Amino acid sequence: MEKKRRGRRKSEVFTDVVEIVKDEAQELVNEIKEDVAEGLGDTLEKVFEKTGIKKLVKFIAGEDCGCDERKKKLNELFPYRKANCLTEEEYLILEDFFVKGSGEIKPSTQKSLLTVYNRVLNLRQEPTSCSSCWRNIINQLKKVYNQYKDEHDANS
């Protein structure tokens, strides 16, 4: 009977330790992302520096271990999205669309919205007939539009 209680306590302690480590790791990742990381390569480099893995790799593989090339490639493959500012023309396109509030989007309007969406969010979304995809695109554009409008109104 005593062994069962001890075993349960150990497993509870283990679970608590795992949760603490998860929380600390998440905080570390958030801190690193906020530290002007361009993409996944920068984030991994900072994690490896903080955990000592980078020093170990340099010790084993030497100074030219290929880390810089890998970091650059990962940044290119997995960049963090940083939205670009709307131009006045893009704002007017979005304003026209959101003020009208039509439930149906004409092909010409889709093309304009997709052009704005791709440029502002640094994406390469292809035209689609998927209604849930368009719902996501419209929701993201609405956030960008509202943020621009709020900032513009605050500066006026």
N, C-alpha and C positions, 0 to 999 in steps of 0.2 A: 504494500500500500504506500509506503514511504517513497519507493522508487517512482511510482506513477506521479506523485505530487512534484517531485524534483524534476522529472522529465517534462512535465507540463510547464513548470516555471522556466526551465531552460529554453523551451520552444517559445514561450512568451517573450523572454528576454531577447532571443534571437530575432523574433519578429519585430520587436521594438528597435533593435539595432539596425535592422534592414531598413525600416521606415526612416530612421534618423539619417542614415547614409543616403537614401533616396532624396530626402529633403535637401541635404547639403549639396548633393550633386546637381539638383535642379537649380539651387541658388547660384552655384558656380557657373552653370551654363548660362543662366540669365545675365549674370555679371559680365561674362565674357562677350555675349552678344551685344550688350550695351556698349562695350568698349570698341566701337567702330569696326566691327568685323565685317568684311566684305562678303564673306561666304563661309561655307563649311570648312574650308582649308584653314582659315584664320582661327576659327573656333577650336578645331582639333589641335592646332599648334599650341594654343594657350592652355588647353586641357593637358596636353603632354608636358608642357613646361611646368604647370602647377603640380602635377603628380610625379614629376621626376623622370618620366619615360623618355623625354627628349635627351636628357643627359646620358641615360643608359644606351640609347640608340647611337648617340655620337661616340660613346666609349667603344661599343661593339663594332659599328660600321665605319667609324672615322668621321672626320669633319664633313666630307662630301657624301652624305648618305642619300641624297636625292630628295630630301624633305622639302626644299624650296620649290622644286618642280612639281611635286605632288600637291603641295599647298596651292600653288597657282592653278593647277588643273582642277582641283576640287572647288576652288572659288569660281572658276568658269562654269563648271558643271552644275554647282549648287549655290548660286548667288542668293543673298538675302534680298528680298524685294524692298527696294527703296523707291517710293513713288516720286515721280517727277511732278513739278507744278503744272497746273493747267495753263494753257495759253488762253488769251481772251476769246479766240475763235472756238476753242474746245469748250470753254465755259458756256458760250452762247448756244452751241449744239446741245449740250446737256440741259441748259435752262429751257430751251425750246421743247425738248423731249419731256422733261419732268413737269413743266407747266401744263402742257397738253394732256398728259396723263393717259394716253391711249393704251388700251389693252392689247392692241395688235401693232406689231412693228413691221413696217414696210421694208423690203430688201435694201432700199437706198439708205434708210435710217439705220438698219442693222450694220451696214458697211461703215457708216460714219461713227456709230457708237463703238464698234469693234476697233476702228482705227484709234480712237481716243483711248479706249481701254488698254490696248496693247502698248501705246506709247507711254502713257502715264504710269502704268504698272510694270513696265519692262517685260512684257509677255509676248508670246507668239500664238495667241489663240486664233484658230482657224474658224471660218464661218461655220455655223452649225444650225440645225433645225431642232435641236434638243431644247425643249421648253425649260427644263430644270437648269440646264447650263445657262440659258439666257437669264433666268431668274437670278442666278448667282452673279452674272456679269452686271446686270442692272443694279442689284443691291450694292455691289462694290463701287459702281459708278455713282450711285446715290450718296454713298459716304464721302467720296472724293468731292462731289459737287457741293454737298452741305458744308464740308470743311472749308472749301474755297469761299463759299458764300459767307460763312460765319466770319472768316478772317477778313474778307473784303468789307463786310458791314462794320466790323470793329475798327478798321482803319479809316472809314469814311466819317 
